[in-house]
Amino acid sequence: MSSSNGNDWAKIMGRDAYAILTGLEVLRADPGLAEVRLAVTPQVVNGHGSLHGGALFTLADYAAAIAANLNGGPSVAANATISYLKPVREGWVTAKAITVRNGRRMKVQRVDVFDSQGELCAIFQCGAMTVSLPNSGGGPA
């Protein structure tokens, strides 16, 4: 995993119990950039045999959260949208997040999600608000 900043992503986002439960794997964590992947397993498919939309949303949201939280202080999601472009039935999906705006109070992340063949299968965008947290050394709850 790549990380070039002084803030260890694991201190900020690594205790996310839901990300751990769903099996998300962080490949890159840098200010404004993140890459996270998820294996398509029987535990994350829907009744049609393709990756569940909620699992794909979780993957994209977590990548966006890492990019935002490593880029200027603790942040929480304010809004999010996703466009599902094609079903994924096997292999891995990889979310590549980039911060496209890093304002004083609001950040905007775009996340492109690719299947194992490198084809775009979803586009996610979200806004995150910079917040003050009690005991801010531990990151968001």
HELIX and SHEET records of a PDB file:
HELIX    1   1 TRP A    9  MET A   13  1                                   5    
HELIX    2   2 ALA A   17  THR A   22  1                                   6    
HELIX    3   3 PRO A   42  VAL A   44  5                                   3    
HELIX    4   4 GLY A   53  ASN A   69  1                                  17    
HELIX    5   5 SER A  136  GLY A  138  5                                   3    
SHEET    1   A 6 GLU A  25  ASP A  30  0                                        
SHEET    2   A 6 LEU A  33  ALA A  39 -1                                        
SHEET    3   A 6 TRP A  92  ASN A 102 -1                                        
SHEET    4   A 6 MET A 106  ASP A 115 -1                                        
SHEET    5   A 6 LEU A 120  THR A 130 -1                                        
SHEET    6   A 6 SER A  75  TYR A  84 -1                                        
END                                                                             
